[in-house]
Amino acid sequence: MGRLEDMEIFVRVVDAGSFTGAADRLGLAKSLVSRRLARLEERLGARLIARTTRKLALTEAGRAFYERARRLLEETADAEATAMATAADLKGRLRIAAPMSFGQLHLAPAVGRFLADHPEVEIDVDLNDRFVDLVGEGYALAIRIGRLKDSSLVARKLASSRMVLCASPAYIARRGRPKTPADLAQHDCLLYTNRAAGDVWRFRSGGRTTAPPIRARIAANNGDFLARAAIDGLGIALLPSFIVFEALAKGELEELPCGEPLDDSAIHAVLPAGRQPPLLVRRFVDFLVSEFGPEPYWDALSRPRRRSVSSRR
């Protein structure tokens, strides 16, 4: 093993938080990992890791060396990938986090198409509506929907995310069609609880912004669940168009012209900051941009039905 391999061992020890974890990831004996790290420290003339019985802690020299060594390893891997890769022979493994509904409805078929074009690529997908720690949990990228707040991440917009106020024809026939946001107070509403202020629906109506009082007949932390409830006539839902587009296109749901929802946001790919993303990550994000933008296909598919519904009013 040379100097670059010694750097990789050191970085893996830090990332794993233990010699055992690093050894498992590298496929090496724990004793060899320990010896190589000791040899690296001897060559540098500096202690990089303070060892205790309970944990490993970086020294000041270790922290400085870790950042530069990690960056060098990433640049080396990217240089190798760039030299070897063509559009047809990308290779490697991606670990991605994505929201449940978007992942099932849209990311899954996109991943399938990407893998069909790149047979040497492997992808691990974690579908979960929580915000993951990209660096701490080892994700190459995450798909996030909404307004981004974390300045330590680099974001690239994939598509817009339009909110749709909708209900089933059966519900509308039974309870009537709200004409203004204030009318929602007299209706059963279906609330999404897994976002900030999910119990507040804001609209622009008549040149004013309003947030009418709403009563939740059903509250749930999953958009597909609420879409199903809306289709079954249980209430009015305010959901992203990427969830309800098929139901709108089939006529199972109708968009309600009850003011303009103000919760529209965007769908982003977010990456850790401070480093050049590997080639595979960059190519995958480019692919998602081409798949979902500039106008999301789910909005294009649902538009004809929305127009025909509007013409009947």
N, C-alpha and C positions, 0 to 999 in steps of 0.2 A: 504493500500500500504506500502511496505517495502522500504529498502534502495535501492535495485536494481531498483525498479520502479521509485524512485525519480531520480536516475541517468538517467534512460531512458527518463523521462520527460525533464530533463535538456538538454540532448543531442538532443532531438527532437526540443526543442526551438531554440537551436543554429543552427541546420541544416535548420529549416524552416525560421529562421530570425525573428520570431514573436511568441507571445503567441497564437494568433489566428490560425496561420498555424499549430503549434504543436498540439493545441487542436483538429483541424480537423483531423489530421493524426492519433491521438490517440483515437479519439472518446470520448473525455472528454469535460467537460465545461471549458471555458476559465478561469473562476474564480478559478476552482479547480487546473488547471495547475499553475496559479499564486501563489496560497496558498502553493502548494507542493514545488515549487521552493524556496519560502521564507523560508519554514521550513527547506529545505536542507541547505540553506545558514546559517540559525541560528544554525543548528547542527554543521556545519563545522567551524563556527565562522569567515567566510570570505565572502565578496561580490563576486559573480561569474559573474554577468552580470550588467553592468552599463546601467540603463534604461534612455532613453531620450524620448521626444515626437515624434521623427522621427524614431529612430532605436534603436536596441539593440547592445551593444558592450561588448565583453568579457574583463574582468579585467585580470591582469597577473595571478592571482590565478585561474580565470575561464579558461584561455587557458590551463594551466597545468592540471587542473581537467578534462577538456573536452577530451583531448587526452587519458588519462588513463581510463576515464569512457567509452568512445567509444570502446576502445580496450577490456575492460572487458565485455561489452555487446556483442561484436562480438564473443569473446571466449566462453561466456556462451551459446549463440545461437548455436555455432558450436558444443559445447560439448553435448548439448541436441539433436541436429540433428544426431550426430555420434552415440549417445546411442540408438536412436530410429530407425535410418535408416537401411535398407537393400537394396540390389540391386533393389528390387521391390517396395519399399515404400518410395522413396524420396518424399518430399513435400515442397512446398513453391513457391515463385514467383521470376522469373528472369526478369530483364530489360536489354535488349541487344541493342546495336547500331551496324549497319553493312552497308557497301556500297550497293547501290541500286541493281546493276546488280548481284553481288555475292549473295546478300541476296535472290533475287527472284529465281535465277537459282539453287543455291546449299544449302544455309542455310535453306530455306523454307522446302524442303523435309527432310532435316536432323532433323529439329525441329519436324516435324510430326512424324518421327520414334522415337525420344526421348520421346515425349509425349505419344505415344502409349505404350511404356514400363513403363512409370511413370505417371499413371492417376491422381496423387495428385499434380502434378507440373503445374504451370501456367507460361506463358512466354509472356512478352511484347517486341515487336521488333520495333525499329525505323530504317527504311531504309532511309539513307541519306548519300550522298558522302562527307559531311563536317566532319572535325575532331571534335568530341564532347569532352566536359570536363567531364570525367568519374565521378569524385568526385562531382563537382559542380552541375551536372545535374542528379546525382543519378543513374548512370548505374552500373550494376554489372560487365559488361565486354563489350568490343567492338571488332569487327573484323576489322583489318586494313591491307591494302595491300600496300606494298612498303617498303622503308627503314625507320626504326623507329628512331626518333630523341629525343623523350621525355624521359629523364632518370628517371622521376618520376613514370614511369609505369613499370610493370612487364610483360614481353611478353613470350608467348609460341608459337613456330612455329607449324602451322597446316598443311601447304603444301607449295610447291614451286609455283611460279607464272611465267610461261614461256611466253614471248612475241612472237607473231607470225606475220610476215609480210605476208599479204594475199590479194588476189583479186579473183573475180569471173571468171569462164571460159569465160564468155561473154566479160568481160573487157579485158582479156588477148588476146582473139581472135581479138578484135578491135584495141587494142593499143600496143600489143606485151608484151613480158615478160622481165622485167629488169634483166640484168645479173650481174650487180655490183651496189653498193650503189649509185655511181655517176649517174647511169641511171635514178634514181628516180626524178631527176630535170626535166625530160621530161614527167613526169606522173602527173595525178591528184591524190592528196593524201587526206586522211581523218584524221583530227587531233582531238585528245582528249584534251580538254582544261582544264580539272579539275585536272591536276597534274602539278607539277613544271616542267618547260621546256618541256611542251607537244609539242611545235613546233620544238623540236630538236630530230631527230632520230639518234641514234649512233649505229654504226656497227663495228664489227671486220672483216676485209676482207684482205686477203693476208698478215696476220701478223701485220696489222696496224689498228689503230682505226680511224674511219672517221665519220663525221657528215655532210652528203651531204645537199645542199640547197633543200628544198622541197616547193612545192606550194600547199596550202590548197584550194581544191575546196569546201570542207565542213569542218567546225569546229563545234564541239558539246561537251557538257559536260557529255554525257552519252554514254557508250560503246555499249549498245544494239542498240542505234540509228545508230551509225557508222557501226556496223556489218550489219544492215539491208541495209544501203547505199552501203556497199561493195558487198553484195549479189545481189543487184539490178544493179551492174555494174557501179557505179558512181565513183569508184576510188580504190586506194590501201590503206589498213588500217594496222596499227600496234597495235594489241590488245592482251590482255591476252588470253591464250588458254582456260581458264575457260569460256570465253564468246563465242568463235568461234568454240569450239570443235565439236558441232553437225553439224554445217555448213561444217566443214572440213570432218567429217565422211560421210556426205551425198553427198559430191562433189559439194556443192553450193559455196564453197570457196576452193582455192588451196593455199598451202603454197609456198612462193616464195624463192628460194635459192639464195638470194641476200645479202650475208654476214650474219653474226651472230648478231642478235639484242643484245645490251648490257644493256637493261633495265630490264632484268629478276630480280625479287625480291622474296618476300615471303608473305604468308598470315599468320598473327599472331592473336591470341587471346591476348588482352592486358587487364591487371587488375590494379587497384590502388596498389601502393607500400605501404609498411609499415604496412601491416596487413595480417593475415592469411585468405585466401579466404574461404568463407563458404563452407560447404560440397557440397551443391547443385551446386555451381559454379565449384568446382573442378571436380565433376563427369561430368558435362556438357562439360567442356573443354576436359577431357579425352575422352569423346564420340566423339567430333569433330575431335580429333587427329586420332582416329580409323576410322572415316568416310572418312577423306580426305587424310590421309598419309599412308605409307611413299611416295608412288607414287600416285599422284592425279588420280582418276578414269577418269577424263575428258581427260587427256593426253593418258591414256591407250585406251580409246574408239576411239580417233581420229588417233591413230598411224597407223592402217592398211591402212587407206585411204591415209595418208601422204606417206607411202612407195610405194603404187601403183602409186601415182602421180609422185614420184621421178623416178620410173622405166620407165616411158614413156618419160623422158627427154633425 
